[in-house]
Amino acid sequence: MIIPGVSTFLPVGFIIFMALTGLAFTVILVVVIIALVRAGQGTRKLEREGIDPVTVLPEAVPNLRQMAARADRSAADRLRELDRLRSEGLISSEEYQSQRSEIIKDV
């Protein structure tokens, strides 16, 4: 329906503005979705490690990364590294036995 005295023509600037607004909204929505997915993945990783993600302290995050890196290595690799540290005198016999028993317990 055409209303007398009202132009049905939209200025090009307005159309461009609306298109850019829609594009910006879409980009923001995609970024938020990606952030939520990544946060969920981190939560599931902590739960697999037996850690309650709600109570994790920020300073514990680097330790979790170190634990994950150690867990990625096989027990044999970890034992070889432990032997190397002992042979170079970087750890004591007590530390060696303690760490060795922890590695074997994890297997």
N, CA, C and O of each residue as an XYZ file, in Angstrom:
428
protein
N       0.842     -1.168      0.000
C       0.000      0.000      0.000
C       0.890      1.235      0.000
O       1.845      1.322      0.772
N       0.584      2.154     -0.838
C       1.346      3.396     -0.951
C       0.587      4.491     -0.213
O      -0.601      4.723     -0.433
N       1.318      5.142      0.659
C       0.723      6.240      1.421
C       1.103      7.538      0.716
O       2.284      7.780      0.465
N       0.128      8.367      0.397
C       0.432      9.626     -0.300
C       1.365     10.498      0.530
O       1.177     10.649      1.737
N       2.360     11.065     -0.119
C       3.275     11.982      0.547
C       4.437     11.310      1.247
O       5.306     12.000      1.779
N       4.484      9.944      1.265
C       5.576      9.215      1.916
C       6.372      8.513      0.847
O       5.827      7.756      0.043
N       7.651      8.765      0.841
C       8.512      8.161     -0.165
C       8.796      6.705      0.208
O       9.069      6.397      1.368
N       8.730      5.831     -0.764
C       9.044      4.419     -0.526
C      10.507      4.141     -0.840
O      10.963      3.006     -0.700
N      11.225      5.127     -1.250
C      12.630      4.980     -1.594
C      13.480      5.128     -0.340
O      13.344      6.108      0.392
N      14.367      4.145     -0.087
C      15.279      4.225      1.053
C      16.625      4.736      0.561
O      17.123      4.285     -0.471
N      17.205      5.658      1.280
C      18.519      6.170      0.873
C      19.571      5.058      0.900
O      19.514      4.155      1.734
N      20.521      5.139     -0.017
C      21.579      4.131     -0.108
C      22.380      4.079      1.182
O      22.777      2.999      1.619
N      22.620      5.207      1.788
C      23.371      5.247      3.050
C      22.688      4.446      4.145
O      23.350      3.762      4.925
N      21.370      4.528      4.204
C      20.626      3.774      5.212
C      20.730      2.278      4.952
O      20.882      1.497      5.892
N      20.650      1.875      3.705
C      20.760      0.453      3.350
C      22.146     -0.070      3.710
O      22.274     -1.166      4.254
N      23.178      0.706      3.410
C      24.544      0.300      3.761
C      24.700      0.214      5.273
O      25.305     -0.724      5.791
N      24.146      1.203      5.980
C      24.207      1.183      7.439
C      23.553     -0.071      8.011
O      24.113     -0.706      8.904
N      22.392     -0.428      7.515
C      21.686     -1.617      8.004
C      22.464     -2.893      7.689
O      22.525     -3.807      8.511
N      23.061     -2.952      6.491
C      23.854     -4.127      6.123
C      25.065     -4.263      7.037
O      25.370     -5.363      7.496
N      25.754     -3.165      7.305
C      26.925     -3.211      8.194
C      26.534     -3.542      9.627
O      27.256     -4.257     10.322
N      25.400     -3.027     10.068
C      24.919     -3.353     11.407
C      24.629     -4.850     11.521
O      24.995     -5.484     12.511
N      23.976     -5.406     10.511
C      23.700     -6.843     10.512
C      24.974     -7.660     10.482
O      25.070     -8.683     11.159
N      25.950     -7.222      9.709
C      27.230     -7.920      9.634
C      27.951     -7.861     10.976
O      28.489     -8.869     11.433
N      27.968     -6.696     11.607
C      28.616     -6.550     12.913
C      27.941     -7.438     13.952
O      28.617     -8.086     14.751
N      26.626     -7.470     13.942
C      25.888     -8.323     14.871
C      26.251     -9.792     14.647
O      26.445    -10.536     15.608
N      26.342    -10.207     13.389
C      26.678    -11.585     13.074
C      28.082    -11.930     13.558
O      28.293    -13.000     14.129
N      29.043    -11.037     13.337
C      30.414    -11.279     13.784
C      30.470    -11.402     15.306
O      31.118    -12.307     15.833
N      29.800    -10.506     16.005
C      29.778    -10.561     17.472
C      29.149    -11.864     17.942
O      29.650    -12.489     18.876
N      28.076    -12.276     17.317
C      27.414    -13.514     17.696
C      28.334    -14.718     17.494
O      28.390    -15.605     18.345
N      29.044    -14.751     16.384
C      29.968    -15.858     16.111
C      31.096    -15.885     17.150
O      31.466    -16.958     17.625
N      31.641    -14.724     17.505
C      32.711    -14.659     18.503
C      32.215    -15.159     19.856
O      32.929    -15.897     20.534
N      31.039    -14.783     20.250
C      30.467    -15.230     21.525
C      30.262    -16.750     21.512
O      30.561    -17.426     22.497
N      29.760    -17.276     20.416
C      29.545    -18.728     20.318
C      30.871    -19.470     20.413
O      30.968    -20.480     21.110
N      31.894    -18.976     19.716
C      33.217    -19.620     19.775
C      33.758    -19.584     21.198
O      34.308    -20.580     21.668
N      33.615    -18.460     21.892
C      34.096    -18.349     23.273
C      33.375    -19.325     24.183
O      34.000    -19.946     25.043
N      32.074    -19.470     24.006
C      31.317    -20.408     24.838
C      31.724    -21.851     24.571
O      31.836    -22.649     25.502
N      31.944    -22.186     23.318
C      32.370    -23.551     22.982
C      33.736    -23.846     23.589
O      33.947    -24.915     24.162
N      34.662    -22.900     23.463
C      36.004    -23.118     24.016
C      35.963    -23.210     25.546
O      36.704    -23.998     26.134
N      35.123    -22.427     26.182
C      34.994    -22.501     27.636
C      34.439    -23.856     28.048
O      34.879    -24.438     29.040
N      33.481    -24.353     27.291
C      32.930    -25.681     27.578
C      33.965    -26.768     27.416
O      33.992    -27.720     28.196
N      34.824    -26.641     26.405
C      35.881    -27.633     26.211
C      36.856    -27.612     27.380
O      37.298    -28.662     27.846
N      37.191    -26.412     27.854
C      38.091    -26.305     29.001
C      37.475    -26.900     30.250
O      38.164    -27.543     31.043
N      36.186    -26.690     30.428
C      35.490    -27.249     31.586
C      35.503    -28.774     31.534
O      35.768    -29.431     32.541
N      35.218    -29.332     30.365
C      35.236    -30.794     30.236
C      36.633    -31.354     30.479
O      36.779    -32.430     31.059
N      37.657    -30.634     30.041
C      39.039    -31.093     30.256
C      39.351    -31.128     31.750
O      39.949    -32.087     32.236
N      38.949    -30.088     32.477
C      39.177    -30.074     33.921
C      38.419    -31.204     34.604
O      38.950    -31.849     35.509
N      37.188    -31.449     34.180
C      36.400    -32.520     34.787
C      37.036    -33.877     34.535
O      37.005    -34.745     35.408
N      37.622    -34.078     33.333
C      38.316    -35.339     33.051
C      39.531    -35.515     33.950
O      39.906    -36.640     34.280
N      40.149    -34.397     34.350
C      41.306    -34.439     35.241
C      40.873    -34.619     36.704
O      41.714    -34.759     37.592
N      39.568    -34.615     36.945
C      39.068    -34.765     38.301
C      39.073    -33.473     39.089
O      39.100    -33.494     40.320
N      39.048    -32.349     38.395
C      39.110    -31.039     39.038
C      37.758    -30.354     38.858
O      37.192    -30.345     37.765
N      37.251    -29.780     39.947
C      35.998    -29.042     39.877
C      36.268    -27.686     39.225
O      36.960    -26.856     39.814
N      35.737    -27.441     38.022
C      36.046    -26.198     37.313
C      35.561    -24.941     38.022
O      36.057    -23.851     37.741
N      34.618    -25.068     38.920
C      34.090    -23.897     39.620
C      35.091    -23.392     40.651
O      35.154    -22.191     40.914
N      35.869    -24.288     41.233
C      36.768    -23.898     42.319
C      38.214    -23.717     41.884
O      39.083    -23.512     42.731
N      38.494    -23.786     40.595
C      39.871    -23.620     40.120
C      40.306    -22.176     40.322
O      39.611    -21.243     39.921
N      41.449    -22.008     40.940
C      41.995    -20.669     41.136
C      42.818    -20.269     39.920
O      43.447    -21.126     39.299
N      42.827    -18.999     39.569
C      43.580    -18.564     38.385
C      45.055    -18.943     38.428
O      45.638    -19.266     37.393
N      45.670    -18.909     39.618
C      47.089    -19.248     39.699
C      47.343    -20.736     39.495
O      48.483    -21.143     39.273
N      46.297    -21.550     39.566
C      46.458    -22.983     39.353
C      46.480    -23.340     37.874
O      46.876    -24.452     37.524
N      46.070    -22.441     37.006
C      45.992    -22.755     35.578
C      47.346    -23.131     34.990
O      47.414    -24.113     34.251
N      48.449    -22.396     35.279
C      49.733    -22.846     34.731
C      50.105    -24.253     35.204
O      50.667    -25.037     34.439
N      49.794    -24.573     36.457
C      50.076    -25.913     36.966
C      49.258    -26.958     36.226
O      49.750    -28.059     35.981
N      48.021    -26.638     35.864
C      47.189    -27.568     35.111
C      47.788    -27.809     33.732
O      47.757    -28.929     33.220
N      48.333    -26.755     33.133
C      48.971    -26.922     31.821
C      50.186    -27.822     31.930
O      50.415    -28.666     31.064
N      50.969    -27.649     32.987
C      52.131    -28.516     33.184
C      51.691    -29.958     33.405
O      52.297    -30.890     32.876
N      50.630    -30.135     34.192
C      50.127    -31.497     34.431
C      49.654    -32.129     33.128
O      49.912    -33.307     32.881
N      48.971    -31.366     32.305
C      48.488    -31.889     31.037
C      49.653    -32.246     30.127
O      49.610    -33.261     29.431
N      50.693    -31.418     30.127
C      51.858    -31.707     29.288
C      52.547    -32.976     29.763
O      52.996    -33.781     28.946
N      52.636    -33.163     31.072
C      53.249    -34.385     31.604
C      52.400    -35.607     31.312
O      52.925    -36.687     31.039
N      51.098    -35.437     31.368
C      50.203    -36.573     31.128
C      50.258    -37.025     29.672
O      50.006    -38.192     29.370
N      50.592    -36.094     28.763
C      50.680    -36.445     27.355
C      51.869    -37.353     27.067
O      51.857    -38.112     26.098
N      52.888    -37.273     27.905
C      54.062    -38.132     27.697
C      53.778    -39.518     28.271
O      53.029    -39.661     29.237
N      54.378    -40.516     27.672
C      54.172    -41.878     28.163
C      54.927    -42.068     29.476
O      55.831    -41.300     29.807
N      54.541    -43.096     30.210
C      55.208    -43.395     31.480
C      56.677    -43.722     31.230
O      57.539    -43.352     32.028
N      56.966    -44.407     30.141
C      58.359    -44.759     29.824
C      59.188    -43.496     29.601
O      60.322    -43.406     30.071
N      58.628    -42.523     28.887
C      59.343    -41.259     28.668
C      59.580    -40.527     29.980
O      60.656    -39.976     30.216
N      58.574    -40.530     30.817
C      58.709    -39.849     32.108
C      59.754    -40.538     32.985
O      60.512    -39.865     33.685
N      59.802    -41.880     32.955
C      60.799    -42.604     33.734
C      62.207    -42.346     33.188
O      63.157    -42.209     33.959
N      62.340    -42.279     31.860
C      63.650    -41.974     31.262
C      64.122    -40.578     31.699
O      65.286    -40.386     32.050
N      63.209    -39.625     31.669
C      63.550    -38.269     32.100
C      63.944    -38.259     33.571
O      64.880    -37.559     33.956
N      63.258    -39.009     34.374
C      63.567    -39.096     35.797
C      64.949    -39.708     36.003
O      65.719    -39.229     36.836
N      65.269    -40.758     35.256
C      66.600    -41.371     35.337
C      67.689    -40.377     34.944
O      68.749    -40.318     35.567
N      67.408    -39.596     33.899
C      68.384    -38.598     33.454
C      68.628    -37.554     34.535
O      69.772    -37.178     34.792
N      67.552    -37.083     35.169
C      67.697    -36.095     36.235
C      68.515    -36.641     37.400
O      69.340    -35.927     37.970
N      68.288    -37.904     37.754
C      69.038    -38.511     38.856
C      70.496    -38.687     38.475
O      71.383    -38.399     39.279
N      70.763    -39.161     37.248
C      72.144    -39.400     36.833
C      72.937    -38.093     36.727
O      74.154    -38.093     36.916
N      72.266    -36.994     36.429
C      72.936    -35.694     36.363
C      73.023    -35.025     37.731
O      73.581    -33.935     37.856
N      72.472    -35.676     38.757
C      72.540    -35.139     40.105
C      71.598    -33.979     40.358
O      71.800    -33.197     41.288
N      70.566    -33.867     39.531
C      69.626    -32.758     39.692
C      68.529    -33.052     40.709
O      67.869    -32.135     41.197
N      68.337    -34.323     41.026
C      67.371    -34.707     42.068
C      68.019    -35.740     42.980
O      68.931    -36.461     42.576
N      67.537    -35.800     44.203
C      68.080    -36.755     45.168
C      67.458    -38.133     44.955
O      66.496    -38.279     44.201
N      68.009    -39.130     45.618
C      67.469    -40.494     45.525
C      66.054    -40.565     46.087
O      65.208    -41.301     45.581
N      65.810    -39.784     47.146
C      64.463    -39.773     47.727
C      63.453    -39.180     46.742
O      62.356    -39.710     46.567
N      63.841    -38.068     46.098
C      62.957    -37.469     45.108
C      62.731    -38.420     43.936
O      61.622    -38.530     43.413
N      63.790    -39.097     43.538
C      63.690    -40.063     42.443
C      62.682    -41.162     42.787
O      61.797    -41.467     41.989
N      62.817    -41.748     43.964
C      61.916    -42.836     44.371
C      60.475    -42.355     44.488
O      59.544    -43.053     44.088
N      60.303    -41.163     45.036
C      58.960    -40.611     45.193
C      58.294    -40.391     43.832
O      57.155    -40.806     43.616
N      59.013    -39.736     42.921
C      58.454    -39.464     41.592
C      58.240    -40.753     40.806
O      57.252    -40.893     40.085
N      59.171    -41.690     40.951
C      59.054    -42.962     40.237
C      57.796    -43.708     40.678
O      57.064    -44.261     39.857
N      57.561    -43.711     41.979
C      56.356    -44.402     42.469
C      55.082    -43.708     41.995
O      54.081    -44.374     41.730
N      55.104    -42.377     41.884
C      53.947    -41.643     41.368
C      53.687    -41.996     39.904
O      52.541    -42.198     39.501
N      54.753    -42.069     39.116
C      54.600    -42.407     37.696
C      54.044    -43.803     37.540
O      53.135    -44.033     36.743
N      54.588    -44.733     38.296
C      54.140    -46.127     38.192
C      52.704    -46.253     38.700
O      51.926    -47.040     38.163
N      52.348    -45.487     39.726
C      50.971    -45.525     40.244
C      49.968    -45.040     39.196
O      48.845    -45.539     39.127
N      50.383    -44.058     38.375
C      49.502    -43.517     37.344
C      49.270    -44.478     36.181
O      48.310    -44.325     35.424
N      50.156    -45.471     36.041
C      50.042    -46.406     34.917
C      48.986    -47.372     35.152
O      48.744    -48.239     34.312
